[in-house]
């Protein structure tokens, strides 16, 4: 019995040491961290969890020329109350800078997502009505966490040209 405990402890210690070495010598890059935040936001949106969405927004978040953080979250609460069968599928993520340096504090990311659901008995696909929603998310690193501080919806059928359209 004692041998089994020693083996179990050794396996746990080895696994923990392997994880520490991986994190220390091969940390996730900034682009991966940003993509993780975007996927968490999409999952929170699909779960209709406005609090979790709000946790991924900066205090000064805004939707381009439309709404601030509080009004955006109020709208989401109303929308989540009305919508049924909500699904969010992130189709495409493109970073403005392919390899952000570790010291980067801001970034812009193009996101194409398909948002589907049923509101008032009517099926919808995408807020834009074009099959998919395209947006530029401006991200800021605060306390070593990437958060969204601005969102701008785009009307483009060619999302890969979106950064040029914005004039970098």
N, C-alpha and C positions, 0 to 999 in steps of 0.2 A: 504494500500500500504506500509505503514511504517512497519507494522508487517511482511510482506513478506521479506522485506529487512533485518530485524533483524534476522529472521529465516535463511535466506540464509547466512548471515555473521556468525551466530552461527554454521551452518553446515560446512562451510569452515574452521573456527577456530578449530572445533573438528577434522576434517579430518587432518588438518595440525599438530595438537597436537598428534594425533595418529601416524602419520608418524614419527614425531620427537622421540616419545617414542620408536617406533619399531627400528629405526636406532640407538638410544642411547643404548638401552638395548639388542637388538638382531642384531648386525651388521652382514652383510654378511661375511662369512669366506673367507679366502684367496683362497681356492680351487674354490669357486663359482666365485670370481672375475676373476680368470684365465680362467675358462670355458666361462665366458662372453666375454673376450677378444678373445678367440678362435672362438667363434660363430660370433662375429663382423667381424673378419678377414675372415671367410668363407663367410659371407654375402657380404662383400666388394669385395671379389674375384668373387663371382657369379654375382655381379653388374658390373664387369670389371672396378673397380675403383682403379687404382694403387696408387693414392694419399691416399685414405683411408687405403689401405694395408700398405703403407709406414708409416703412422701415428702410426701403431701398432708395428713397428720395431725399435729397438735401432739404434743409429748412427753407432755402430760397428757391426751390424748384419752380419752374414755370413751363407751361405749354406755350410755344412760340406765338406771341401776340394774342393769346386767348384766355389763359387762366393761370392762377397761382396754385401753390400746393394745396391749400385748404379747399378751394373751389374744385380742384381736380379730384381730391379724395371724396368730397361731398357728391360729385357727379358719379364717381365709381360706386359709392354706396347705393345710390338710386338705381344705377344701371344693374348692379349685382342683384338687387331686390327684384327687378323685372325680368331678367334673363334666365332662361332655362337651358340646360344642356350646353353650357359654355365650354368651348375648347380653344386652346391657343397652341398653334404649331409654328415654332420658329423655323423658317425655311432657310434663311440666309443671314449671315453676320459678316460684315466687312469692316475692318479697322482702317481708319484713315492712315495710320502709320502701322506698317506691318509688324514691326518689332519695337514696342515701346520700351524705353530704358527703364530700369528699376526705379529711378528717381522721378519718373513722370508723375505729375499731379493732375493733369487734365488730358482728356482724350475725346475723340468723336468716333462714333460707331454707327454704321448703317445697318438697320435691322429690317428684314422683310418677314412678316408673320401673317399667318392665316388665322383669323379669329372668327369662329362660327358659333351659332347659338340660335335660340328661338326667343323672340320678344313679341308679346301680345299675339301668340299663335303664328307668327310669321318667321320663317327661317331667314337668317341673314348670313352672309359671308363677307367679312371685312367691313370696317366702318366706312371705308372709302367707296364701297360698292364695286370695286374693281377686282375682286377675287382675293387680293392680298393687300395688306397695309404696309406701307414703306415709311420709315421714319429715321431721322438722324437723332441719336441720343448723345447728348454731351455729358460726359462723365467727369467726376471730380473725386480725387482720393482725399478722404478725411479720416484721420486717426487710423491709417493703414487699411481703410475699407473703400472700395469703389462704390460711389453712389451716383444716381442720375440727377443732374441739376437742371437739365433742359431737354425738352422733346419737341421735335418739329416734324410734323407730317409732311410728306412729299407727294406730289402728283407726278409720278413718272412711271413710264412703262419700262424704263431701262435703269434699274436701281444701281447698276455698276457705274453709271455716269453721274450719280447723285452728288458726289463731292465736287466734281467739276462744275455742276450746276450751281452749287452753293458758293463757288468762288473761293474755296479753301480759305 
